[in-house]
């Protein structure tokens, strides 16, 4: 079984509603953490 990691950002709309957005899918936790640091 392969493991993947998704970077998810929660954005709050002007109406106050939260929306989760997947910004990327990565093959390792290290890659995902590096992308999170860039965000």
Kinemage of the C-alpha trace (Angstrom):
@kinemage 1
@onewidth
@group {chain A} dominant
@subgroup {mainchain}
@vectorlist {calphas} color= white
{ca unk a 1} P 0.000 0.000 0.000
{ca unk a 2} L 1.374 3.420 -0.986
{ca unk a 3} L 1.086 6.430 1.276
{ca unk a 4} L 0.440 9.920 -0.080
{ca unk a 5} L 0.224 13.256 1.674
{ca unk a 6} L -2.099 16.117 0.764
{ca unk a 7} L -1.516 19.761 1.608
{ca unk a 8} L -4.890 21.260 2.543
{ca unk a 9} L -5.487 24.951 3.220
{ca unk a 10} L -8.617 26.210 4.951
{ca unk a 11} L -9.848 29.469 3.429
{ca unk a 12} L -12.556 31.578 5.040
{ca unk a 13} L -14.897 33.300 2.591
{ca unk a 14} L -16.240 36.815 3.119
{ca unk a 15} L -19.473 35.206 4.322
{ca unk a 16} L -17.497 33.471 7.092
{ca unk a 17} L -17.882 30.013 5.577
{ca unk a 18} L -14.721 27.862 5.717
{ca unk a 19} L -13.661 26.008 2.559
{ca unk a 20} L -10.905 23.356 2.478
{ca unk a 21} L -8.719 23.480 -0.637
{ca unk a 22} L -6.264 20.734 -1.605
{ca unk a 23} L -3.214 22.547 -2.994
{ca unk a 24} L -1.108 19.490 -3.771
{ca unk a 25} L -0.548 15.769 -3.321
{ca unk a 26} L 2.937 14.530 -2.428
{ca unk a 27} L 4.703 11.191 -2.242
{ca unk a 28} L 6.473 11.892 1.043
{ca unk a 29} L 5.877 13.847 4.199
{ca unk a 30} L 9.145 15.752 3.640
{ca unk a 31} L 7.934 17.047 0.248
{ca unk a 32} L 4.582 18.013 1.752
{ca unk a 33} L 6.210 19.880 4.653
{ca unk a 34} L 8.504 21.754 2.230
{ca unk a 35} L 5.488 22.833 0.168
{ca unk a 36} L 3.690 23.934 3.347
{ca unk a 37} L 6.680 26.100 4.301
{ca unk a 38} L 6.520 27.774 0.867
{ca unk a 39} L 2.817 28.534 1.288
